[in-house]
Amino acid sequence: MVKVKKCSFCGYDIPIGKGHMFIKKDGTILNFCTPKCRKAMLVAKKNPRKTRWTVYYGKQ
């Protein structure tokens, strides 16, 4: 069975065959569903708990 992955930033499911995988120098694997999520996390360094369109918004 193929495992469905979640976006590292917004928390939504990534359809099979879609999205991007980013591997940091320390070996951490980050999965992103859209370029919007990738740019928000890596370039703008936003906090997903303070971004309204994420699943994690408002959670402690």
C-alpha positions in Angstrom: 0.0 0.0 0.0 1.3 3.4 -0.9 1.6 5.8 2.0 0.0 9.3 1.6 2.4 12.0 2.6 1.5 15.3 4.4 2.9 18.7 3.5 5.6 19.8 6.0 4.2 23.3 6.1 0.4 23.3 5.6 -0.4 19.8 6.8 -2.7 18.9 3.8 -2.3 15.5 2.1 -0.1 15.3 -1.0 -1.6 13.3 -3.9 0.6 10.5 -5.1 2.9 11.7 -7.8 2.6 15.3 -6.9 4.6 17.7 -4.7 8.3 18.2 -4.0 10.7 16.6 -1.6 13.4 18.8 0.0 16.3 17.2 1.9 18.2 19.5 4.3 22.0 19.1 4.9 21.3 17.5 8.3 19.2 14.8 6.6 15.8 16.1 7.5 13.2 15.3 4.7 10.6 18.0 4.0 7.6 17.3 1.7 5.8 20.2 0.1 2.5 20.2 -1.8 3.0 23.5 -3.7 5.7 26.1 -4.3 3.7 28.4 -2.1 4.3 26.1 0.9 8.0 25.7 0.0 8.6 29.4 -0.3 6.7 30.2 2.9 8.8 27.7 4.9 12.3 28.0 3.4 12.5 31.5 1.9 10.1 33.6 4.1 10.6 31.3 7.2 7.0 31.7 8.3 5.4 29.9 11.2 2.6 27.6 10.0 0.7 28.2 13.3 0.4 31.9 12.4 -0.6 31.4 8.7 -4.4 31.3 8.2 -4.5 28.8 5.3 -2.8 25.9 7.1 -4.2 23.1 9.1 -2.0 24.0 12.0 -3.3 27.6 12.3 -4.2 28.5 15.9 -2.9 25.3 17.4 -0.4 25.3 20.2 
